[in-house]
C-alpha cells in the first residue's frame, strides 16, 4: 500500500528504496499500502499506457531445456528491436523507453518458466512511498475520525484451509522484483472456472509517471504451511507455491489510476484497483485457477454504505517490519470513511497494523445479498501502520472487471 508522511504509506515492498537489494523490492510492492497507488515509485516516467494491456503470450518448453515464445509475441518483440533469446536471457530488464514497449497496447508478459524461483519469491520486499499529510484534510468530502489500530492476526496454517482465495502477486519494475497481495475472484462468464485475480492498480501499473510492470505472476496460498524463515531457506518451489505459479496474460486497471496515480501523495487512490487474467506456468490438467484452489470470491460493486457495514476484513502478506512478507495476516474492524479529494469517491478505512506488502489484498464484507464478497482492496495506509484504506468499488471498477471477463468469455 502507499503511505502518507508522516502517517500514511503504500504497502508495496522494495528494498531499493532503503538502499537494500532489489530482490527485497518484490515484497515491498506487495506491502505498498500508501496513498499513492504505485508500490514502486520508480516506473519509467514516459512509459505510456491505457487501462488495459495484452499479455496473452505464454512461453513454453522447447523440448531442449529452453523456452519457446509464441510467434505473435516474437513478432511484437521484433517490432521493438528485441531478440527473443535476449529477452528470455534477461533483456526484459531493459526499461529504456526508447527501446522498449512504451505504449500499453505493446505490453507483453510471456511466461519465463523458473524465473520466479524460491529465492526470488522469498527475497522480495516492500517499497515505502510517502505522502504529505496535507493530502488528507477534514474539510474534503466525508472523513470519519482515525480508527484505533487493530493488531493484525496471523492466518492459521494451512492458509488454503482458511483463506483459499488469497495469494501473493509478483512482478518486476525498473528497480527490481516486487510483490503485492491479490485475491481469486469469480468470473460470471466462466462459472466455477475463473482465471481472474483482483489486486491494486499500483501493483500492475506505475500510474502517471510510468507504465506496465513485467513478469506479473500470482502465487495462491504462498507458504501454505506457514514455514519459518529458516525453513523457507530450504523449501522447494512446490512447498512454497503448492498450487503453482500463474502468469498474467491480461491486465487492466482504471483510466484514473493510469492518468492520476502517483508514487507519492493520494492521487488516484480512489481508483486504485486492477483485474488480472492468469494462466498456469505449467499445465494444470486443464483446470482453471478457481478449480485448482477450490474457491473464488464474488465481487460486489454495490456494497452497503459504511454506516450499514458492521465488519470488514482485510487480508495480505505484510512485509515491512515487524513482518517479513512470508506469512499471511488479516485485520477485522468496523469501517469508517476517508476522503482525499472532494471530487473523488470516499474510501473505506479500517484499523490495522499490517505494513507494506499487503497492498492489493482483498477486503471482504457481507455484500448486498448478505453473503461474503470482495468489496475493496488495500491501497494506502500510514507509515505508522495503524490503519488501511481501500477504494469503494463502483461503476468504474465494474467496467474494468466486465472488460476482462468479457474478453475471456467461454475460454
C-alpha positions as CSV (number, residue, x, y, z in Angstrom):
1,X,0.0,0.0,0.0
2,X,1.1,3.6,-0.2
3,X,1.8,5.9,2.7
4,X,1.3,9.5,3.7
5,X,4.0,11.3,5.5
6,X,4.3,11.1,8.3
7,X,1.2,9.0,8.9
8,X,0.5,7.3,5.6
9,X,2.4,5.0,3.3
10,X,1.7,2.5,0.5
11,X,2.1,-1.1,1.4
12,X,4.2,-2.2,-1.6
13,X,7.6,-3.5,-1.0
14,X,11.0,-2.8,-2.4
15,X,14.4,-2.8,-0.8
16,X,15.8,-0.4,-3.3
17,X,14.1,2.5,-1.6
18,X,16.2,2.0,1.5
19,X,19.4,1.1,-0.3
20,X,18.9,-2.6,0.0
21,X,18.8,-5.3,-2.6
22,X,16.3,-5.2,-5.5
23,X,15.0,-8.7,-4.6
24,X,13.7,-7.2,-1.4
25,X,11.8,-4.9,-3.7
26,X,9.3,-7.6,-4.5
27,X,8.0,-7.8,-1.0
28,X,7.9,-4.0,-0.9
29,X,5.3,-3.8,-3.7
30,X,3.0,-6.3,-2.1
31,X,3.2,-4.2,1.0
32,X,2.5,-1.0,-0.6
33,X,-0.4,0.5,1.3
34,X,0.2,4.2,0.9
35,X,-2.0,6.9,-0.6
36,X,-0.2,6.5,-3.9
37,X,-1.4,3.5,-5.8
38,X,2.0,2.5,-7.0
39,X,4.0,0.4,-4.8
40,X,7.1,1.0,-6.8
41,X,7.6,4.7,-7.4
42,X,10.4,4.3,-9.9
43,X,8.5,3.4,-13.1
44,X,9.6,4.9,-16.4
45,X,8.2,8.4,-16.3
46,X,7.4,8.3,-20.0
47,X,6.1,4.8,-20.3
48,X,2.6,5.4,-21.7
49,X,-0.5,3.3,-21.4
50,X,-4.2,3.0,-21.3
51,X,-6.3,1.0,-19.0
52,X,-5.6,-2.5,-20.4
53,X,-2.7,-4.3,-21.8
54,X,-2.4,-7.6,-23.7
55,X,-0.1,-10.2,-22.2
56,X,-1.6,-13.2,-23.9
57,X,1.5,-15.0,-24.8
58,X,2.9,-18.0,-22.9
59,X,6.4,-19.2,-23.3
60,X,6.7,-23.0,-23.3
61,X,9.5,-25.6,-23.1
62,X,11.0,-26.1,-26.5
63,X,12.0,-29.7,-25.7
64,X,15.6,-28.9,-25.3
65,X,15.6,-27.2,-21.9
66,X,14.9,-23.8,-23.4
67,X,12.0,-21.5,-23.7
68,X,9.9,-21.1,-26.8
69,X,7.9,-17.9,-27.1
70,X,4.8,-18.0,-29.4
71,X,5.3,-16.4,-32.9
72,X,2.9,-13.5,-32.3
73,X,4.9,-12.5,-29.3
74,X,8.2,-12.9,-31.2
75,X,6.8,-10.6,-33.8
76,X,5.8,-8.0,-31.3
77,X,9.3,-8.1,-29.7
78,X,10.9,-7.8,-33.1
79,X,8.9,-4.6,-33.7
80,X,10.8,-3.1,-30.8
81,X,14.2,-4.4,-31.8
82,X,14.2,-7.1,-29.2
83,X,15.7,-10.6,-29.9
84,X,13.7,-13.4,-28.3
85,X,16.7,-15.2,-27.0
86,X,18.0,-11.9,-25.5
87,X,14.6,-11.4,-23.9
88,X,14.4,-14.7,-22.1
89,X,18.1,-14.3,-21.1
90,X,17.4,-11.0,-19.3
91,X,16.6,-8.4,-21.9
92,X,13.3,-7.9,-20.2
93,X,15.3,-5.9,-17.6
94,X,15.8,-3.2,-20.2
95,X,13.4,-0.4,-19.3
96,X,14.8,2.2,-21.8
97,X,11.7,4.0,-23.1
98,X,13.4,4.4,-26.5
99,X,14.0,0.7,-27.0
100,X,11.1,-1.0,-25.3
101,X,7.3,-1.1,-25.1
102,X,6.4,2.5,-24.3
103,X,2.7,2.1,-25.1
104,X,0.1,0.0,-23.2
105,X,-1.0,-1.8,-26.3
106,X,2.6,-3.1,-26.8
107,X,2.7,-4.8,-23.4
108,X,3.5,-8.5,-23.4
109,X,4.0,-10.8,-20.5
110,X,5.4,-14.1,-21.8
111,X,6.0,-16.9,-19.3
112,X,9.6,-17.4,-18.4
113,X,9.5,-20.7,-16.6
114,X,11.5,-20.8,-13.5
115,X,12.0,-17.0,-13.3
116,X,10.1,-16.9,-10.0
117,X,12.2,-19.4,-8.1
118,X,12.0,-19.8,-4.3
119,X,14.8,-17.3,-3.6
120,X,13.3,-14.6,-5.8
121,X,9.9,-15.1,-4.4
122,X,11.1,-15.1,-0.8
123,X,13.5,-12.1,-1.0
124,X,11.1,-9.6,-2.4
125,X,10.4,-6.6,-0.2
126,X,8.1,-3.7,0.2
127,X,8.8,-0.2,-1.2
128,X,8.0,2.7,1.1
129,X,6.0,5.5,-0.5
130,X,5.3,8.6,1.4
131,X,2.6,11.2,1.1
132,X,2.3,14.6,2.6
133,X,-0.2,14.6,5.5
134,X,-2.0,17.6,3.9
135,X,-3.3,15.2,1.2
136,X,-5.9,14.2,3.8
137,X,-7.9,17.1,5.2
138,X,-11.1,17.1,7.2
139,X,-12.9,19.5,5.0
140,X,-12.8,17.4,1.9
141,X,-15.6,15.0,1.3
142,X,-16.5,12.9,4.3
143,X,-13.8,11.7,6.6
144,X,-14.5,9.9,9.9
145,X,-12.1,10.0,12.9
146,X,-9.0,8.0,12.5
147,X,-9.7,4.4,13.7
148,X,-7.9,2.8,16.6
149,X,-5.2,0.4,15.5
150,X,-6.2,-3.3,15.2
151,X,-3.5,-5.8,15.7
152,X,-3.1,-8.0,12.6
153,X,-3.9,-11.6,13.3
154,X,-1.9,-14.5,11.8
155,X,-4.0,-16.7,9.5
156,X,-3.6,-20.3,10.7
157,X,-1.9,-22.8,8.5
158,X,-2.8,-24.2,6.2
159,X,-3.7,-21.0,4.5
160,X,-5.6,-22.8,1.9
161,X,-8.0,-24.2,4.5
162,X,-8.6,-20.7,6.0
163,X,-8.1,-18.2,3.1
164,X,-8.0,-20.2,-0.1
165,X,-8.6,-17.2,-2.4
166,X,-5.6,-15.2,-1.0
167,X,-2.1,-15.1,-2.5
168,X,1.0,-13.1,-3.5
169,X,1.4,-11.1,-6.7
170,X,4.9,-11.0,-8.0
171,X,6.3,-8.6,-10.7
172,X,9.3,-6.7,-11.9
173,X,9.8,-3.0,-12.0
174,X,12.7,-0.8,-13.1
175,X,14.0,-1.1,-9.6
176,X,13.8,-4.8,-9.2
177,X,11.4,-7.6,-8.1
178,X,8.4,-6.6,-6.1
179,X,5.3,-8.1,-4.6
180,X,1.7,-7.3,-3.7
181,X,-1.2,-9.4,-2.4
182,X,-4.2,-10.5,-4.5
183,X,-7.4,-12.5,-4.5
184,X,-9.1,-15.1,-6.7
185,X,-12.5,-13.7,-7.8
186,X,-15.4,-15.3,-9.6
187,X,-15.8,-14.8,-13.3
188,X,-19.5,-14.6,-14.4
189,X,-18.5,-15.5,-18.0
190,X,-16.9,-18.7,-16.8
191,X,-18.9,-20.0,-13.8
192,X,-16.8,-22.2,-11.5
193,X,-13.8,-21.9,-13.8
194,X,-12.4,-18.4,-13.1
195,X,-8.9,-17.4,-14.0
196,X,-9.3,-13.9,-12.7
197,X,-7.4,-12.2,-9.8
198,X,-8.2,-8.9,-8.1
199,X,-5.5,-6.6,-6.8
200,X,-4.5,-2.9,-6.6
201,X,-3.8,-0.7,-9.7
202,X,-0.4,0.2,-8.4
203,X,0.6,-3.5,-8.4
204,X,0.3,-3.7,-12.2
205,X,1.0,-0.1,-13.4
206,X,3.2,2.7,-12.2
207,X,0.5,5.4,-12.8
208,X,1.0,8.8,-14.3
209,X,4.8,8.6,-14.0
210,X,5.3,5.2,-15.6
211,X,3.9,2.2,-17.4
212,X,3.0,-1.5,-17.1
213,X,5.2,-3.8,-14.9
214,X,6.6,-7.1,-16.2
215,X,6.7,-10.8,-15.3
216,X,3.4,-10.4,-13.4
217,X,2.6,-13.7,-11.7
218,X,0.2,-14.8,-8.9
219,X,1.1,-17.4,-6.3
220,X,-2.1,-18.7,-4.4
221,X,-1.6,-19.7,-0.8
222,X,2.1,-18.7,-0.8
223,X,3.9,-20.5,2.0
224,X,0.7,-22.5,2.7
225,X,2.3,-24.5,5.6
226,X,3.3,-21.3,7.4
227,X,7.0,-22.2,7.4
228,X,9.5,-20.2,9.3
229,X,12.1,-18.0,7.6
230,X,14.7,-20.7,8.3
231,X,12.6,-23.5,6.9
232,X,11.8,-21.4,3.8
233,X,15.5,-21.1,3.0
234,X,15.5,-24.9,2.3
235,X,12.0,-25.2,0.9
236,X,11.3,-26.3,-2.7
237,X,9.2,-24.3,-5.1
238,X,6.4,-26.8,-4.8
239,X,6.4,-26.3,-1.0
240,X,6.4,-22.5,-1.3
241,X,3.8,-22.5,-4.2
242,X,1.8,-25.7,-3.7
243,X,-0.9,-24.5,-6.2
244,X,1.5,-23.3,-8.8
245,X,2.6,-20.0,-10.3
246,X,0.0,-18.3,-12.5
247,X,1.2,-15.7,-15.0
248,X,-0.9,-12.8,-16.1
249,X,-1.9,-12.9,-19.7
250,X,-4.0,-9.7,-19.5
251,X,-4.1,-6.9,-17.0
252,X,-6.5,-3.9,-16.7
253,X,-6.8,-1.0,-14.3
254,X,-8.7,2.2,-14.2
255,X,-8.1,5.1,-16.6
256,X,-8.0,7.3,-13.5
257,X,-5.1,5.3,-12.0
258,X,-3.1,5.5,-15.2
259,X,-3.7,9.2,-15.6
260,X,-3.5,10.3,-11.9
261,X,-1.8,7.6,-9.9
262,X,1.3,8.8,-8.2
263,X,4.3,7.4,-6.4
264,X,3.7,9.9,-3.6
265,X,0.5,11.6,-2.5
266,X,-3.0,10.3,-2.6
267,X,-3.5,10.9,-6.4
268,X,-5.7,8.2,-7.9
269,X,-6.1,6.2,-4.7
270,X,-9.9,6.1,-5.0
271,X,-9.5,4.2,-8.3
272,X,-6.6,2.0,-7.2
273,X,-7.8,-1.4,-8.3
274,X,-7.0,-3.9,-11.1
275,X,-8.1,-7.2,-12.6
276,X,-5.6,-9.8,-14.0
277,X,-6.4,-12.8,-16.1
278,X,-3.9,-15.6,-15.4
279,X,-2.7,-18.8,-17.0
280,X,-0.6,-21.5,-15.3
281,X,3.2,-21.5,-15.6
282,X,2.9,-25.3,-16.1
283,X,-0.1,-27.1,-17.3
284,X,-2.8,-27.8,-14.6
285,X,-4.6,-30.7,-16.3
286,X,-6.9,-28.2,-18.0
287,X,-8.1,-26.9,-14.6
288,X,-8.8,-23.2,-14.0
289,X,-7.4,-21.2,-11.1
290,X,-10.7,-21.4,-9.3
291,X,-10.8,-25.2,-9.8
292,X,-7.2,-25.5,-8.7
293,X,-7.6,-23.6,-5.4
294,X,-11.2,-24.7,-4.9
295,X,-12.6,-21.2,-4.2
296,X,-13.3,-17.7,-5.6
297,X,-15.0,-14.7,-4.1
298,X,-17.7,-12.7,-5.9
299,X,-17.1,-9.0,-6.3
300,X,-19.8,-6.6,-5.1
301,X,-19.9,-3.3,-6.9
302,X,-22.9,-2.2,-4.9
303,X,-21.8,-2.9,-1.4
304,X,-23.6,-1.2,1.5
305,X,-22.6,2.2,2.7
306,X,-20.2,2.5,5.6
307,X,-22.8,3.1,8.3
308,X,-24.5,-0.2,7.2
309,X,-21.4,-2.4,7.4
310,X,-20.8,-4.0,10.8
311,X,-17.4,-5.6,10.0
312,X,-14.9,-5.7,7.2
313,X,-11.8,-8.0,6.9
314,X,-8.5,-7.2,5.0
315,X,-6.0,-9.9,4.2
316,X,-2.5,-9.9,2.9
317,X,1.2,-10.6,3.2
318,X,2.7,-7.6,5.1
319,X,6.5,-7.3,4.5
320,X,7.8,-4.2,6.3
321,X,8.9,-4.6,10.0
322,X,7.8,-6.2,12.2
323,X,6.7,-8.5,9.4
324,X,8.8,-10.3,6.9
325,X,6.4,-10.9,4.0
326,X,6.4,-14.6,4.3
327,X,3.2,-15.1,6.3
328,X,-0.4,-14.3,5.8
329,X,-2.3,-11.9,8.1
330,X,-5.7,-10.4,8.5
331,X,-7.4,-7.5,10.2
332,X,-11.1,-7.2,11.0
333,X,-12.8,-3.9,12.0
334,X,-15.9,-1.8,11.5
335,X,-15.0,0.6,8.6
336,X,-15.0,4.3,8.6
337,X,-14.8,6.8,5.7
338,X,-11.8,8.6,4.3
339,X,-11.9,11.4,1.7
340,X,-8.7,12.5,0.0
341,X,-10.2,14.7,-2.7
342,X,-13.8,16.0,-2.5
343,X,-14.3,15.2,-6.2
344,X,-13.2,11.5,-5.8
345,X,-15.3,8.7,-4.2
346,X,-14.8,8.4,-0.5
347,X,-12.7,5.4,0.5
348,X,-13.2,2.7,3.2
349,X,-10.8,2.8,6.2
350,X,-10.2,0.3,9.0
351,X,-7.8,0.0,11.9
352,X,-5.0,-2.4,11.0
353,X,-1.3,-2.8,11.8
354,X,-0.3,-4.5,8.5
355,X,2.6,-2.9,6.7
356,X,3.9,-2.7,3.2
357,X,3.4,-5.9,1.2
358,X,-0.3,-6.1,1.9
359,X,-1.2,-3.8,-1.0
360,X,-3.8,-5.3,-3.3
361,X,-5.0,-7.7,-0.7
362,X,-8.8,-8.3,-0.7
363,X,-11.3,-6.7,1.7
364,X,-14.2,-9.0,2.5
365,X,-17.6,-8.0,3.9
366,X,-21.3,-9.0,3.6
367,X,-22.3,-7.9,0.1
368,X,-25.6,-6.5,-1.0
369,X,-27.0,-10.1,-0.8
370,X,-25.7,-10.6,2.7
371,X,-23.1,-13.2,1.6
372,X,-19.3,-12.7,1.8
373,X,-17.9,-10.7,-1.1
374,X,-14.8,-8.7,-2.1
375,X,-15.8,-5.1,-1.7
376,X,-12.4,-3.4,-1.8
377,X,-8.6,-3.9,-1.7
378,X,-5.7,-2.5,0.3
379,X,-4.4,0.7,-1.3
380,X,-2.9,3.1,1.2
381,X,-2.0,3.4,4.8
382,X,0.0,5.3,7.4
383,X,3.7,4.9,7.8
384,X,2.9,4.3,11.5
385,X,0.8,1.3,10.3
386,X,-2.3,2.0,12.4
387,X,-4.9,1.8,9.6
388,X,-5.5,0.8,6.0
389,X,-7.7,2.4,3.3
390,X,-9.2,1.0,0.1
391,X,-11.4,2.2,-2.8
392,X,-15.1,1.7,-2.7
393,X,-15.9,-0.3,-5.9
394,X,-18.4,1.3,-8.2
395,X,-19.2,1.7,-11.9
396,X,-15.6,2.3,-12.9
397,X,-14.4,-0.8,-11.1
398,X,-17.3,-2.8,-12.7
399,X,-16.3,-1.6,-16.1
400,X,-12.7,-2.9,-15.7
401,X,-14.0,-6.2,-14.3
402,X,-16.5,-6.7,-17.1
403,X,-14.0,-5.9,-19.8
404,X,-11.6,-8.6,-18.6
405,X,-14.4,-11.1,-18.0
406,X,-15.9,-10.4,-21.4
407,X,-12.5,-10.8,-23.2
408,X,-12.1,-14.3,-22.0
409,X,-15.8,-15.4,-22.1
410,X,-16.1,-19.1,-22.7
411,X,-12.4,-19.7,-22.6
